[in-house]
Amino acid sequence: MKRLLIDHQDKVLRIARLADRKLTEIIIDHDKSGSLVGHIINGVVKNILPSRFAFIDIGQEKNAFMNLPDHFTLKTGQYIAVQVRKDATGDKGANVSEVLQFKGRMAIIYHGQVREIGVSQKISDPAERKRLKKIAAKFLPTGYSVVLRTQSIGASEETIKEELDHLITLCDATVQSAQYAPALKVLYRDNPILTDLLTNDLDEIILTDNDMLSQVKSAAPAFENRLRLWDGETGLFDAFDVERQLLKALQRKVWLPCGGFVTFDPVEACVVVDVNTGKFMGKKNYQATVLKANLEAAQIIAEQIALRNLSGMIIVDFIDMPDEADKEKLLTVFGRALKKDRIPADIVGMTSLGLVQLTRRKQRESLDQLMQQPCPHCNGTGRVLKS
């Protein structure tokens, strides 16, 4: 059974996705430091570099930055509605864009674009892709582009039209309000619960907040029979063992079913993942032992990348395998496991040393950054001087 748990307590919103009580994804937002991804803000241009990078004040400690397209011109002091693509991290401000998009469960509308109709690559059935494009072409006005998402599979023409009409109305109202809004005003707040997390495969959605339950009912009436307000004696996350699994996801080492293990080490430029056979000796030859450990590791690593929300460049040091057929099998299994992730991850390739490089789009802070802080004694190195 697949569940979505939405726990809102003490000004902290936590959203957990479970598959048969196993934690697969976690989102944590604090009122003061919550994610701005998807929000549209009336920013103020502060500086423009010759390299065509613009720095925009959006009301945060550090100015956001934007890479200006060739046709786009700005001047210092100008107000501009921008949408946050990536949250601020470390020494970098948020990454923003002048292209405004409005997400629904089934579609994403892009404002002010050449009229184009796209379909998610995850929708592989040619007949369904053709059907969805035909429906969108019938109702999409000029001046907008659209991408039909995976949740649109099997949706009726009327249902898709209703969402397109809603998104276009929302887009027009936001663009109109930007013309008169003061600097730093948030013009539009993205709600990932309503746009990204309400997937058709969910069997149950349990919430602790009655207001949020009403929001979900209003935005997605098809889910009404799957909604439940939590009234248990214990906390929602405790009841479903989420708290324990969260602490486990912060550990450096993850054991494999075979007895091997995987370690996760985030560094400044990337995340390094190492696979070890550990106490797994195997029952056959060395080649079979290594292949089994690597295949188990591929599944676990893909799950942990999503759960820990690791992003950017990720380098995986699998156990070396000389056989080319084994390498191809490993990459196939790994790629298939990564495709289950809601956030796209792409395998760049395998080096001659057996290192697999992949990239995953960064949107929010990692679980480690959300729940931990660097040690004040070692400054995050994990080492101190000997006495």
Phi, psi and omega in degrees: 000136179256127183234154170239120179255127181240106186247118181241103183221138174051046177064018176238127178257123178236130182236124182238136174254130182236144171239110184052048177070006176264125181290124181244339180203144179221136174234130180234124178234127173262146182305321185271335185233026181293163181294142175256001183303128181092342179289145176250127187231141176278092185273170178237127180290123182257325184200146177230124182268155177302334179284005178069035167258130178249141177252126189240130174280117178241017176092011177257173181300319178249142178295144175284161178234153183215134176272115186283129173296159184302324185274356190259131179238143178223164172221153182301136180091349181289143172275140178211133176281120181233154179246135182283125178262323178221141178289159174295138177219137177057235181272357183262139172283178180293152174263125183236166180221150177277347178278117184265129178236147182233117186262136167243184178291326187251345185211157172236123180260135176248128184274143172067031182247161172299135186297109178224149180235120180238163178229138180309138179295340179287346175271103189265340183289116182302322181294319180291321178299316180296319180297315182294319178297321180295318179295314181297319180298330182288330188241353183274121178282170176291156180089005180224150168243160180215147170236125177277128184270172184297332180290353178276352181302124177079356181291147181286162178300320181296318181295317179294319178300317180301318180290318178300316179299318180297315182293321180293318176299316179297318179297311181299318181295322181292314180297321179294316182293334181295334182291336184241357186283148176287168180298144174073007178287135174280114185274333184206133178248122178282141178239099184297337178299316185277335187255329186243328191264343178275084182261154186296341183277358180288134177266332184206141177234118183246128184234152175258352186245119182293324179296319180291325176299319179295321178298316180295318178302318183289318184281330184221075183300338180294342182265002188304319182286350180257001183270142177213132176274129185288128178228023181288162180286329178263168177297151183301313182291326177293321183296330181253018174063025181286321183302314180295318181292329177296313179296324179294326181288349177269352181285148181290322187254136176235125182279145176267156179303329183283346183113351173282182178209163180235138176244146180240123182229095175290131174236182187301315188264342185196182172246129180255125180243130183238134180253133180228147178287338179056234181266010180277115181259342179079159179251351180243217181278172184299320182299317179292323179297313181295318181298316180299315180296318181294320180293320176296319180297321181301316179294314182295318182297316179299318179295318183288327177300316179291315183294316181277353182054050176282145184211181184076215178275128178238127181245123182249122178262088176288162176294134186300134178231117181287335185283124183294324180296322178294321179296316180296320179296318180298314181296324179295313180296318180296315179298321179293321179292322180292332182291344178285345182288139178292330179261128185299139173228134184239130175280121179283321179154179178246131180280171179296340179270002179087012178275128178260125180255134174218159177236146177224133185298133180267128176236313183236172175292152177290165178300321178300317180291327181287325190251351183227163175225156182300144178296130181290345182271320182250359181057034174088002182279337185082009181224147174228160180294142177293146180279000000 
